Amino acid sequence: MSKIDIPSIEKDGCSPLLQQEKAITLFTDLKSLFKGPVLIANVLPVFSGFWLALYFSDASFIDNWSLFILTMIGSTLIMAGALALNNWYDVDIDTVMARTKSRPTVTGNISLQIVLTIGISLTGLGFFLLLFTTVEATVYAFVGWFTYVVLYTMWSKRRYTFNTVIGSVSGAVTPLIGWTAIAPGFQQVPIILFLILFIFQMPHTFAIAIKKYNEYKAARVAMLPVVRGLAVTKWQMVIYIACLAPLPFFLTTLGTSFIILATLLNIGWLVVSISGFFTKDDLKWAHINFLYSVNYITIVFLMMVIVTLPIFD
């Protein structure tokens, strides 16, 4: 009689292949729960703010290594907690929108009670760690968390078009968290970093809202294109992007290379935005705007770090 190969079964009754599939599913669910790309995008400005504070304070990175770890881990946990709480609260909206139907809160892969517990636990742990940095950094982290979870998610998102303004505040405080772990925040550089992020998020979010117009409309989320129309949204995008133009010139201490690059990026984005008045394909134009905005903010904040590396001194 020929021997039949039977997959080995572990004590829990699952084959190695099934265990691997479960692990992949869990990783995918957690990545969706914490909105992986969004979380990473918010961590970068924290790092940039911390790095620039070291640079302008003539402080050593090595001497502040433990402070760096506490700042990065603490702020990341707080942001992850806020994003989890957003998913927990918005499960009814996420059920309607196609782009969010795979989130574990919708599929049921992770129960709402567990998501709530995760959100609260990560938030609490994050604040506990940040308290070992500075009070000011902790306060900015709280402003960001409270603005995103309470003022944006629970209050304004479903009711008012200015929900985007409120949401932008929560994202804009991230470099202040990093900066104030080292130095006081009421200085020109961190304020400009805040303004860059705040203004950037408006056209960035509008581009997403145009791309997902039908989904936001079906979910009855008060996004500007849904309530006021595409024409008004396009004009606001142009205005906000134009407001970015003078900001690099307030960061002359970062050098000419940074100012030139940031200015070119601003001009390029303004051209892309204005082209929206002449396009016949609004969805394609919105997607191009979205891609440009993501690359724009990544390049700008990475460039801030690169031009202040010791090799450029």
N, C-alpha and C positions, 0 to 999 in steps of 0.2 A: 504493500500500500504506500502510495506517495505521501510524503510529508507536506502538510499544509502550513504555511507561515501565518501565524496569528499575531497581530500587533500586541506588543507587551502592554499589560494593564497595570497601572500604578495602584497603590493601596486605596486611593480615593475613587477608583473606578474609571479614571480618565487615561486615555492613551497619551503618549508624549505629543503626538500631533494635535490632539484636541486641547491639551494644555497650552501648547504654543498658540493655537488659534484664540484661546481665551485670553492669553496674555496680550496678544496683539489687539484684541477687541477692547480690553481694559485700557491699554495705552491710548487707543484712538478715542475712547470715551472721555478719558481724563484730559486729553489734548483739546477736545471739543468743549468740555466743561469749563476749562480755564482759558478758552479762546487763545490757544498757543501763539499765533502770530501777533495778536493784540498785546498779549502779556510781554512778549519779547520786545515789541515796539515801544512799550512803556518803560522797560528796564534800561534800554540804551540811554535815554536822557538822564536817568538817575546816575549812571556811570559817568556820563559827560559832565554833569554838574559837579560831581565829586572830584573828577580829574581836574577840571578848570579851577575849582576852589583851591586845590593843592598847588596848582601852577601859579595862581595870582597871590597866594599866601607864602610862596617860597617854602612850602612844606614838603617833606619827603614821603613818597608813597610807601616805602618800606617801613618807616616809623609809624605809619597810620594803617598798616595792613589789617590789624584786627578790627579797627573802626570801619574799614572798607567792607569787610566780610559781614559785619553786623548790619551796615547800611543796606547792602545789596540783598542779603537774605531777608532782612526784616521788611523792606519795601516790597520785595517780590511776593512775599507771603501775604501782605496786606492787599496788594493788587489782585492776587489769585483769589483771595477770599471775597473781594468785592465782585469779581467776575462770576464766581460761583453763586453768590447771592443774587446777581442779576439773572442768571439762568434759572434759579429757583423761582424768582418772582415772575419772570416773563414766560413761564411754560405755556400759558394759554396763547400768547402771541406766537411763540416758536412753533406751536402745533400747526398754525395756519400758514406760516411762511415756508416756502420750499427750501430755502437755504439753511434753515435751522431745524428741519424735521429729523435730522439724524442725531441731534444732541441727546445725550443719555437721559435728560429730564423728560424728553418727549418719547423716546423709545421705551423708557422704563428700565433700562439697563442699570441705572442707579436711582434709587428711590428719592423722592423729594425730601424726605426726612433726613436721609444721609447727606444730600447736597446741602441742606440747611446747616447741618452739623459741621460739615467740612468748611463751609463759608465762614461760620462764626469762629471755629477753632483756628483756622489759618489767620484770620484777622486778628484774633487775640494774641496768638503767638508772635505775629509780625510786630504788633505794637509793643509787646514785651521786649523784643530784641532791640527795637528802635530806641526805646527808653534808655538803653545803654550807650547811645550816641549823644544826641543833644535834644533838649526839649523842643527847640525850634524845628528840627527835622521831624520830630514826632507830630507836632502841630500841623505842619504842612501835609504830612501823610494823612492825618485825620481829616483835614479839609478836603483832600482828594477823595478819600473813602466816603465821607458823608455826602459830598456833592454827587458822586456817582451812584451810590446805593439809594440814598433817600431822595435827594432833590431831583435827580435825573430819572432813575429807574422807577421809583415808587410814586413820584409826584407829577413830573412834567412830560415825560415821554409820550404818554397817551393823550395828553390834553392840549399842549401848546407847542407851536413851531419853534419857540425859543429854547426848546429842550436841547437843541444842538449847542447853544451858547453855554448852557449849564454843563453839559457833558464835556465841552471843551475846557472848562475850568479844571475839571478833575484830572484831565490828561496833562494840562499845562503846568501843574505844580510839581511834576516828577523831577525836573532838574533842580528845583528848589530843595527837595528832600536831600539829594546828593550834596548840593553846595553847602547847605546849612549844617550838615554833619561835620563840616570843617570850619566854616566861617559864617558870620552873620549874613542874612539874606538880603538886607536892604541895601543893595549895591547895584550899580548899573548893569554889570554883566548878567547876573542871575535874573534880573527883571527883564532884560531883553530876551533871554532864553525862554522865559515864561511867555512873553508876547509872541515870539516866533511860533511856539507850539500852539498857543491859543488860537492865533489867526489861521495857521495852517489847517487846523482841524475842521474849520468851518467849510471851506470848499472841498476838503477831503470827504467829509461826511455827506455833503450835498451830492457829490459824485456817486457815492454809494446809494443814496436815496433815489437818484434818477435811474440808476441801473436796476434797482429793485422796486421801482415805482408801483407796479401791480401788486407785489407782495405786501408792501407797507399799506397800500390802499385797502387790500383785503383784510389785513389785520387791524385796520383803523388806528394806525400810529400816525400822530400829527407831525409828519415830516413836511418840510417846506414845499417840495414839489407837489405833494399830494394836496395840500391845503391852498397854496397860492399859485401853483402852476410852474411850468418849466421856464417861461420867460423871466419871471421874477427871480427864480433860483439862479439862472445864468447871470443876471445882472449882479446879484449878491456875490457870486463866485468871483467875478471880475473885480469887484470892489475890494473884497478881502485879499485876493492875491496881490492887487496893487498896493495894499497896505503893508505887505511884506517887504516891498522894494527898499524903503529907507533903513530898515532895521540892521542890515549888515554894517552900515556906516557908523553905528553906535558901538561896534565891536572892533574898532581899529587896532586895539591891542593884540588882536589875533593875527594881524599882518595883512599885507596886500593880497597875497594868494587867496586867503579865505574870502576877503571882500569881493574879489573878482569872480571867483567861482560861485559864491552865493548870489551875486548880482546876475550872472548869466543864467543861473537856475531860475531866478525870479522872472527874468525877461522871458525865458522859454515857457514857463508855466502860464504867464500872462498871455502869450501868443496862442497857446493851446486853448486857454479859456475863452478868448475872444472869438476863436474859430467856431465856437459853439453857436454863434448867431448866424452862421452861414452853412452849417451842416444839415444834411438831409437824414442823417442817422444819429439820433440823439443817444441811443444806447451805446453805440460804438464810441462816440465822442466822450460819453461819461466814463466808459471803461478806460480810455486813454488817459483821461484826467485822473482817474483813480490810480493807475499804474505810475503816472508821473508823480503824484503826491506821495506815494509810498517811497519811491526812490529819492525824491527830493528831501524828505525829512531825514532819511537814513544817511544820505550823503552829507548833508549839512552838519549833523551832530557827530558823525565820524570824522569829518574834516576838522571840527573844532579840537578833537583829540590829537589828530595827526599833526596839525601845525604847531602844537605845543609840546610835541615829543622832544626830548633832550637833543636829538640830532639836528633839530632846527634852531636851537638856541645860538 
